[in-house]
Amino acid sequence: MKQTLKAHESLPEKAETSPTVGDIFRKHGEVFRATHPLHPRQHKVMYDIEHCQCGEFGTHWKVCDSCGHMIKRYNSCRNTHCPGCNHIAQTKWVNARIDDLLPVSYHHSVFTLPDLFNSLCLFNRRLMYDLLFEASSQTLLDFGHNPKRLGATIGFYGILHTWGGQLWPHPHVHYIVTAGGINNTGKWVDPKYHATFLFPVKALSTVFRAKFLEGLKKIHPQLKFPDDLKALADPHAFSQWLYHEIPKEWVVFSKPPFSGPEEVVKYIGRYTHRSAISNNRIISDKDGKIEFWFKNTRKGSRWETTSLPAATFIERFLYHVLPKQFHRIRYYGFLANGKARSNIESIRQDMAVESPQALTVPEKGVACPNCEDGTMMTILIMDGYGNVIVDNCDSETDREVPVILDST
């Protein structure tokens, strides 16, 4: 029976018997691969998730710093698409962003591509997603530099999400933007509209659309077209399609500024290092159908349940596999890589403020299951070939393997 929750309600705690994405891949993956052609990158993602925490990637030993209790655990795959391997990387990234926080307001903006581009995105992931970043980030930078808007270089970073609630393609970029920027003399400039918005969304939408379409025409010779869009390989037909079929109004979303640094931390903690679906949203795998929770944005963002055939679920999950070495988090303005630290320190000196170290999110240790007082410490890590390695494998936010040795 279909279940629903209000938008502000939390999802029910995941049952121990509920499957994970890895469980689904292990159960249905072989049949899926036999009936669906896959890119090598998609094969790699499936393989990693199927073998995550199963011994394929080696083992590590943890010992309690209080009672000496020892536990053997299997290493995670560390694939960025795996729902169970992102917690430690996420915490470290969040802490790095906390170190960059300034005593100013921050805005949340979202730039979304129209659904008509979904097919092109699936066939041209790197080209289309790079262009999405380029057009949206340049739009924000131009508005910041415009003296009528702000007259300064803003600082911001973007996080690419390519999915919607039911795993359909839905490419969009979330941006965290400083309310204000630095001018040509290095002085801080406050925005004109502190309590409402940074830049008008309708104007942002118009400029974003123009920049994206202009860039799309430039990369047209490099695009690959699916069978139903083969006619668009002709430049004239492509231009006509863009003019007549593409919506005139694009979705650019902008929220009021966050209430404080703590809210920024909570936000980036939720939205970074996500995979297409988290394991806690999956309810069951019965009769070849996967039931899971999704947020219905058309009904007030309330939580509802739906189900998909296993093959469809896997296919949609693999829609969101990104190209190798693709950077889904990018930095711009005075937060751009290579000059962020010096710019931030200069701004803090100008404002006479210190770094907000107190907001750092702690990396949670694993409590000892034996004495419950101590913390489990990693003492030995071995790779899948049995070699001892020096690395931090505490990215296992996973199930413990019930292999326990007598510590005496």
C-alpha positions in Angstrom: 0.0 0.0 0.0 1.3 3.4 -0.9 2.6 5.4 2.0 3.0 9.2 2.4 4.7 11.5 4.8 4.6 15.3 5.2 7.6 17.2 3.9 8.9 18.1 7.4 8.6 14.5 8.6 11.6 12.2 8.7 11.7 8.9 6.9 11.1 5.8 9.1 14.2 4.1 10.4 15.5 1.6 7.9 14.6 -2.0 8.8 17.5 -4.4 9.1 15.8 -6.6 6.4 15.5 -3.7 3.9 17.8 -4.2 0.9 20.6 -1.8 -0.1 21.7 -0.8 -3.6 24.4 -3.4 -3.3 21.9 -6.1 -2.4 19.8 -5.3 -5.4 22.9 -5.4 -7.7 24.0 -8.7 -6.3 20.5 -10.2 -6.8 19.6 -8.8 -10.2 22.8 -7.5 -11.7 23.8 -10.6 -13.7 20.5 -10.8 -15.5 20.5 -7.0 -16.1 24.0 -7.1 -17.6 23.0 -9.9 -19.9 20.1 -7.9 -21.3 21.4 -4.3 -21.3 24.4 -2.9 -23.0 26.5 -0.9 -20.6 29.4 1.5 -20.8 32.6 0.3 -19.1 32.2 3.0 -16.5 28.8 1.7 -15.6 30.2 -1.9 -15.4 32.8 -0.6 -13.0 30.2 1.1 -10.8 28.1 -2.0 -10.7 31.0 -4.2 -9.9 32.3 -2.0 -7.1 28.9 -1.6 -5.4 28.2 -5.3 -5.7 31.4 -6.2 -4.0 31.5 -3.4 -1.5 32.0 -4.7 2.1 32.2 -8.3 0.8 35.9 -8.9 1.0 36.8 -8.1 -2.6 38.6 -4.9 -1.6 40.4 -6.4 1.4 39.9 -6.2 5.1 40.9 -4.2 8.1 41.0 -4.8 11.8 39.7 -2.6 14.6 40.6 -2.8 18.3 38.9 -1.1 21.2 41.1 1.5 22.9 39.5 0.5 26.2 38.9 -3.2 26.5 41.0 -4.6 23.6 38.1 -6.1 21.8 38.9 -6.8 18.1 36.7 -6.9 15.0 37.4 -7.7 11.4 35.6 -5.7 8.8 35.6 -5.7 5.0 36.7 -2.6 3.2 34.4 -0.4 1.2 34.7 0.1 -2.5 35.1 3.9 -2.2 33.3 4.4 -5.4 31.8 7.9 -5.4 28.5 6.5 -6.7 28.2 4.0 -3.9 25.6 5.1 -1.3 27.6 3.5 1.6 31.0 5.0 1.0 30.6 8.7 1.3 30.3 9.6 4.9 34.0 10.2 5.8 34.7 12.0 2.6 31.6 14.1 3.2 32.6 15.0 6.7 36.1 16.1 5.7 34.7 18.2 2.8 32.2 19.8 5.1 34.9 20.7 7.6 37.0 22.2 4.9 34.1 24.4 3.8 33.5 25.4 7.5 37.0 26.6 7.6 36.1 28.9 4.6 33.0 30.4 6.2 32.8 34.2 6.4 30.7 36.3 8.8 28.2 37.1 6.0 25.0 35.8 4.7 24.9 32.9 2.2 22.3 32.2 -0.5 21.2 28.9 -2.1 20.6 29.1 -5.8 19.7 26.2 -8.2 20.0 26.2 -12.0 18.0 23.5 -13.7 18.1 22.3 -17.4 14.7 21.7 -19.1 13.6 18.1 -19.5 14.0 18.3 -23.3 17.8 18.1 -22.8 17.7 14.8 -20.9 18.5 12.6 -23.9 21.4 14.8 -24.9 22.7 14.7 -21.4 22.6 10.9 -21.3 24.6 10.6 -24.6 26.9 13.6 -23.8 27.4 13.6 -20.1 30.8 15.4 -19.9 30.0 18.0 -22.6 26.5 18.8 -21.3 27.3 18.9 -17.6 30.5 21.0 -18.2 28.3 23.4 -20.2 25.7 23.5 -17.4 28.5 24.5 -14.9 30.0 27.0 -17.3 26.7 28.8 -18.2 25.3 28.9 -14.7 28.6 29.9 -12.9 29.3 32.6 -15.5 25.8 34.0 -15.1 26.4 34.4 -11.3 29.8 36.0 -11.9 28.5 38.4 -14.5 25.7 39.5 -12.1 28.2 40.0 -9.3 30.5 42.1 -11.5 27.6 44.3 -12.8 27.9 47.6 -10.8 24.1 47.9 -10.9 23.8 44.6 -9.1 26.8 44.4 -6.8 30.0 45.5 -8.5 32.2 42.8 -7.0 33.5 39.3 -7.4 31.4 36.9 -5.4 32.5 33.5 -4.0 30.6 30.3 -4.5 30.7 26.6 -5.1 28.4 24.4 -7.1 27.3 20.8 -6.5 25.9 18.8 -9.5 22.9 16.6 -9.1 21.6 14.7 -12.1 18.6 12.9 -10.6 15.0 13.5 -9.5 13.1 11.7 -6.8 12.2 8.7 -8.9 15.7 8.5 -10.4 14.7 10.1 -13.7 17.4 12.4 -15.3 17.0 15.9 -13.8 20.3 17.8 -14.2 20.7 20.8 -11.9 23.4 22.5 -10.0 23.1 23.7 -6.4 25.2 26.8 -5.5 26.1 28.2 -2.2 26.8 31.9 -2.9 28.2 34.6 -0.6 26.0 37.6 -0.1 28.5 40.1 -1.2 32.0 40.0 -2.7 35.4 41.8 -3.1 35.8 44.7 -5.4 38.9 45.7 -7.4 40.6 47.2 -4.4 40.1 44.0 -2.3 37.4 45.6 -0.1 34.2 43.8 0.8 31.0 44.9 -0.8 27.6 44.1 0.7 24.6 43.3 -1.5 21.7 45.7 -2.0 19.0 43.3 -0.9 20.1 41.7 2.4 16.9 40.1 3.6 15.3 38.9 0.3 17.5 37.8 -2.6 20.9 38.3 -4.0 20.0 38.7 -7.7 16.5 38.6 -9.3 15.7 35.1 -10.5 13.9 36.1 -13.7 16.9 38.0 -14.9 19.2 35.1 -13.9 17.0 32.7 -15.8 17.1 34.8 -19.0 20.9 35.2 -19.0 21.5 31.6 -18.0 19.3 30.4 -20.9 21.1 32.6 -23.4 24.5 31.5 -22.3 23.7 27.8 -22.3 22.1 27.9 -25.8 25.0 29.9 -27.1 27.4 27.4 -25.7 25.3 24.5 -27.0 25.5 25.8 -30.5 29.3 26.0 -30.2 29.7 22.3 -29.1 27.1 21.0 -31.6 29.7 19.3 -33.9 30.9 17.3 -30.9 27.5 16.1 -29.7 26.2 12.6 -30.2 22.5 12.2 -30.8 20.2 9.3 -29.9 18.1 7.7 -32.6 15.0 9.8 -32.0 17.1 13.0 -32.3 19.3 12.0 -35.3 17.9 14.7 -37.4 19.4 17.3 -35.1 22.9 16.4 -36.3 22.1 18.9 -39.1 23.1 22.4 -37.7 20.1 24.1 -39.3 17.6 21.6 -37.9 19.3 21.9 -34.5 19.0 25.7 -34.5 15.3 25.4 -35.4 14.7 22.8 -32.6 16.3 25.1 -30.1 14.2 28.1 -31.3 10.8 26.4 -31.5 11.0 23.6 -28.9 13.1 24.7 -26.0 11.1 26.6 -23.3 11.5 30.4 -23.1 11.5 30.4 -19.3 14.0 28.3 -17.5 14.0 27.3 -13.8 16.4 29.2 -11.6 15.6 28.9 -7.9 16.9 31.2 -5.2 16.1 31.0 -1.5 16.4 33.7 1.1 19.8 33.7 2.8 20.6 31.1 5.4 20.0 32.3 8.9 23.6 31.7 9.9 26.8 29.6 9.5 25.1 26.6 11.2 22.4 26.5 8.6 25.0 26.5 5.8 26.8 23.6 7.5 23.6 21.6 7.7 22.8 22.3 4.1 26.1 21.3 2.6 26.1 18.2 4.9 22.9 17.0 3.3 23.7 17.8 -0.4 27.3 16.9 -0.9 28.6 13.4 -1.8 25.2 12.1 -2.5 24.5 9.2 -4.8 21.3 8.9 -6.9 19.5 7.2 -4.1 20.5 6.5 -0.5 20.1 3.1 1.1 17.8 4.4 3.8 15.2 5.3 1.1 14.9 1.6 -0.1 12.0 -0.3 1.5 11.9 -3.7 -0.1 12.7 -6.0 -3.0 9.7 -8.3 -3.6 8.5 -10.1 -6.6 11.1 -8.4 -8.8 10.0 -4.9 -7.8 12.0 -2.3 -5.8 9.9 -0.2 -3.4 11.4 3.1 -2.2 10.7 6.5 -0.8 10.8 9.7 -3.0 10.0 13.3 -2.4 7.0 14.4 -4.5 7.9 18.1 -5.3 4.5 18.5 -7.1 2.7 17.8 -3.9 4.4 20.1 -1.5 7.6 18.0 -1.4 5.9 15.4 0.7 7.4 11.9 1.0 5.7 9.1 -0.9 6.5 5.5 -1.9 6.7 4.1 -5.4 8.0 0.8 -6.9 9.9 0.0 -10.1 10.8 -3.3 -11.7 14.4 -4.2 -10.7 15.7 -3.8 -14.2 14.2 -0.3 -14.4 15.6 0.6 -11.0 19.1 -0.4 -12.0 18.8 1.3 -15.4 17.8 4.6 -13.8 20.5 4.4 -11.2 23.1 3.9 -13.9 21.8 7.0 -15.8 23.6 9.0 -13.1 27.1 7.5 -13.5 29.4 10.4 -14.3 32.4 10.3 -16.6 35.8 9.3 -15.2 37.5 12.1 -13.2 34.5 14.4 -13.6 34.4 17.0 -10.9 30.8 17.3 -9.6 31.8 20.0 -7.0 33.4 23.1 -8.4 34.5 26.5 -7.0 34.3 30.0 -8.5 35.0 33.6 -7.9 37.2 34.4 -4.9 36.7 30.8 -3.8 38.2 29.4 -7.0 40.9 26.7 -6.5 44.3 28.1 -6.0 43.4 31.5 -4.6 40.6 30.8 -2.1 42.7 30.6 1.1 44.6 33.9 0.5 41.3 35.7 -0.5 39.5 34.4 2.6 42.3 35.4 5.0 42.5 38.8 3.4 38.7 39.3 3.8 38.9 38.1 7.4 41.7 40.6 8.2 39.6 43.3 6.6 36.6 42.3 8.8 38.8 41.6 11.8 37.3 38.2 12.4 38.7 34.8 13.2 38.2 31.4 11.6 35.0 29.6 12.8 36.8 26.5 14.1 34.0 25.8 16.7 31.6 24.8 14.0 33.8 21.8 12.9 31.7 18.6 12.4 33.5 15.8 14.3 34.3 12.6 12.6 32.4 10.0 14.6 34.3 7.0 15.9 32.7 3.6 16.2 31.7 2.7 19.7 33.0 -0.7 21.0 30.1 -3.3 20.8 31.7 -5.2 23.7 32.3 -2.6 26.5 30.3 0.3 24.9 32.7 2.7 26.5 35.7 2.6 24.2 36.2 3.6 20.6 37.2 1.2 17.8 40.6 2.1 16.3 41.9 0.8 13.0 45.2 -1.1 13.5 45.7 -3.1 10.3 44.5 -2.6 6.7 44.9 -5.1 3.9 44.0 -4.8 0.3 42.2 -7.3 -1.8 45.5 -9.1 -2.6 46.5 -9.5 1.0 49.0 -6.6 1.0 49.3 -4.5 4.1 48.6 -0.9 3.2 49.0 2.4 5.0 45.8 4.3 4.5 42.6 5.4 6.3 39.9 3.0 5.5 37.4 4.4 8.0 35.1 5.2 5.1 33.1 2.1 6.0 29.8 3.6 7.2 28.5 0.1 6.7 27.4 -3.0 8.4 29.8 -4.7 10.7 31.0 -8.2 9.6 30.3 -10.5 12.5 33.8 -12.0 12.7 35.1 -11.4 16.2 38.4 -12.6 17.6 39.3 -13.3 21.2 41.4 -10.3 22.1 43.4 -12.5 24.5 
